[in-house]
Amino acid sequence: MKITEEIKLPIAQEMELFEEKFRIAMSSKVALLNRITHYIVNRKGKQMRPMFVFLTAKMIAEGKVNERTYRGASVIELIHTATLVHDDVVDDSNKRRGFFSINALWKNKIAVLVGDYLLSKGLLLSIDHNDFDLLKIISVAVREMSEGELLQIEKARRLDITEAVYFEIIRQKTATLIAACCSLGACSVAPNDHEVVEKMRKFGELIGMAFQIKDDLFDYTDDAIGKPTGIDIKEQKMTLPLIYTLNHCTPKEKSWIINSIKNHNKDKKRVAAVIQFVKDKNGLTYAEQKMLQFQQEALVLLEEFPESDYKIALVLMVNYVIERKK
């Protein structure tokens, strides 16, 4: 059995019902919109985010979920899908998970409007049911994701990202949404237990940090993940292996790397040389250590919860994040 299927086992019923509810949550009176959302739903990814919502809720509430849990999962998936649609426009990307992106099929203007529609549907889903506590969690996540993207763009122009700034960027860009999943799951079943909600938010944040570092490491390996090796370097993205290397080399080596990234990022040989240099300087080893540190901190937070199938699945999820091959 694939590890993702094993993780899904304790929440299989919930995930099935969620898909139905999610489809309804996306529906519109506009035929064009329905065609596009139908296309999106049929090309869904692993749905890790709703899985986090249900596993967290069931671990805390001894196997129970409620309508708020389903709404929380739908909201997070609507927001996540909206950000992916918008990201493809920003990145001018024609493919998403091996399929054509919305902007490739329907052009940028429609893609932006579809992203806006999904975002508003997500927010309205919370408002219509007076889930203001859930709405606050998701609104904070949307704000932080936007700030993280802009901070990355601002810093990428100067290539002067410190490790602290890098961690802040990935916390906002990636970790904040997974943190929102876990706090939504907790808040849906234990709205007044602020300590548990905060603990699960922190748990999700730590997983998100590890998840992003794993993504950064893919840029230096030949694993088949649908992302060509060296793409981050070509796009002048400063990732942890590179930041570590820049801080641990001579001024001459540093100027060679910066020059390579700024002026020779389309030169395959030069990019390959930079990748090799980062490996030789232990940039990958350092990033892996940091990733494992976040993973261990996340696992510690789960220790005080009683043993259950949901807790076991969350532990599997944590391990899957750093062991995945794509």
C-alpha positions, 0 to 999 in steps of 0.5 A: 500500500502506498504511504499516502493511502495508508495515511488516508485510511482512518479518514477515508469516509471523511475524505469521500464526503469532503469531496462531495461537499467541496464540489458543491462549495465550488459551484456557480450559476455561471457555466464557464466557471463550472466548466473550469472548477470541474476541470480543477476538481478532476485534476486534484493533487494528494489533498494533503491539506484536508487530510491534515484538517481531518486527522487533527480533528479526529485525534483531538476529538477521539475520532469525531468530526462535525460540519465545521470540520468539513467547512474548515477542510473546504475553506482551506482547499478553496484558498489553496486552489486559488493561490495555485491558480494565481501562482501559475499566472504570476509564474507564467506557468503552462503546466500544473501537476502534469496538466495544462494550467488554467491560464494556459487553457483560458488565459490570464484574465480568466485565471485571475478571476477564477482565483478571486472567485475561489478565494471569495467562496472560501471566505463566504463559506465561513461567514455564512455559517458564523465560523468567525474563529475559522475565518480569522485563522484562514484570513491570517494565512492568506495575509502571511502568504502574500507577505511571504511572496512579496518578501521573496521577490524583494530579496531575490532582486538583491540576492542578499537573503540571510538564513533568518530571512529565508526561514521567515519567507518559507514560514509565511509562504508555505508553512502558514497554510499547513499551520492553518490546516492543523489549527482549523482541524483543532478549532473545529472540534475544540473551539475553546481550547486555545492551548490545543489549537495553538499547539496544532498550529505550531505542529503544522508550521514545523511540518510546513518548514520541513516540507519546503526545505525538502522541496529546495533539496529536490533542486539539487537531485535528479529525482523525478519530481516534474521539476528540472534540476537547477530550476531554482538557480535558473529562477534566481531563488535563494534556497537554504543549501545555497544560502549556507554555501554563500556563508561558508565560502571565500569572497572570490567563490561567493562572487563567482556564485552570485555572478553565475546566478545573476548572469549565467543562470541559463548556462547548463554547465555553469548551473551544474557547476554551482550545484556541484559546488553547493554539494561539495560545501555541505550545503545539502547536508546542512539543509537536511539537518535543518529539515530533520530538526523541524521534523523532530520538533513536530513529532515532540508536539504529538507525544502528549496526545493519546495513542490512536490511528489518527495520531499514527497517521499524522506521524506517518504524514510527518515522515512522508513529508521528508521522505517523499520522492516528489 
